Amino acid sequence: MANEIHVNYASGNTLYAVVRNCAGDVWYVSGQAFEAWGTGGRTANDYDISLTDKSGSLYVGSFNTNIQAGRYSVQVFLQAGANPADGDTFIIGEEIVWSGTGTVTADKLLANKAIQSKSSGQIKYYDDDGQTVLLTHTPTDAAAAITRTPS
């Protein structure tokens, strides 16, 4: 997938995003790992995900497919100089629920294809393309409860 990050902001600027996990660590793009901001003397220039100005006040960028499935914060900054810098102005933040291959949203789960295996009970929810699995869960029955475990 691509262009999962969408930001509404006046065209003609330079914006970039950074991704943070639930512990607040930031995605180090070159190292392909989460770390505390500033590890090894790194700056915003090491953590930035460039956003493309699509005109009409829309910027888009791609979430790294090497990031494991989970819930993440995306922070967007207005770049003041030639390169991203720690002092750049924060514009907006959003949360992304990431399947490992795409974003998971309620409308995708409800409106797109879902298939349940009769033998295992496992339910797979698919993205718009009908091929990419966004979420899999397997309901289980016990005498007193039904548990659904997303994976």
C-alpha positions, 0 to 999 in steps of 0.5 A, a space after each residue: 500500500 502507499 499514501 496512508 498518511 493524509 494531511 490537509 494543509 495549505 499547498 506550497 509548503 514542505 511537510 514531513 511526518 514522524 511515526 511514534 509507537 505507544 511507548 513514545 519512541 520514534 521510527 528511525 527510517 534508516 535503521 528500521 527500528 523504534 528508538 528514543 528521539 536523539 539516540 546516537 545524536 540523531 535529529 528530525 532529519 533521521 526520522 522524517 517521512 517526506 510528504 508530497 504536496 498533491 495541490 489543493 491543500 493535500 499532502 500524502 506520504 507512505 507508512 513504512 511496511 517494515 513497521 509491525 502491526 499495531 497502533 501508532 501516532 503520526 506527527 506532522 511538522 512544517 519544515 522551516 529550513 533546507 532539511 527537517 530540524 528538531 525545532 520545526 513547527 508541529 502541525 497536526 497529529 493523527 493515529 493510525 491502526 496499522 495491519 502491517 500492510 495497510 491501515 485498518 478502519 471501521 469502514 474498511 472492515 464493514 464495507 469491504 470483503 470478509 470471509 469466514 472459514 467454516 472449519 476454523 471459524 477464522 474471519 479475514 477482513 480484506 482491504 479495498 483490493 480484495 486481496 490484502 488481509 487487514 485483520 484476522 480474528 478467530 472467535 472461540 466458544 466456551 460454556 460461559 463466554 465467546 472470545 474474539 482475538 484479533 491478530 
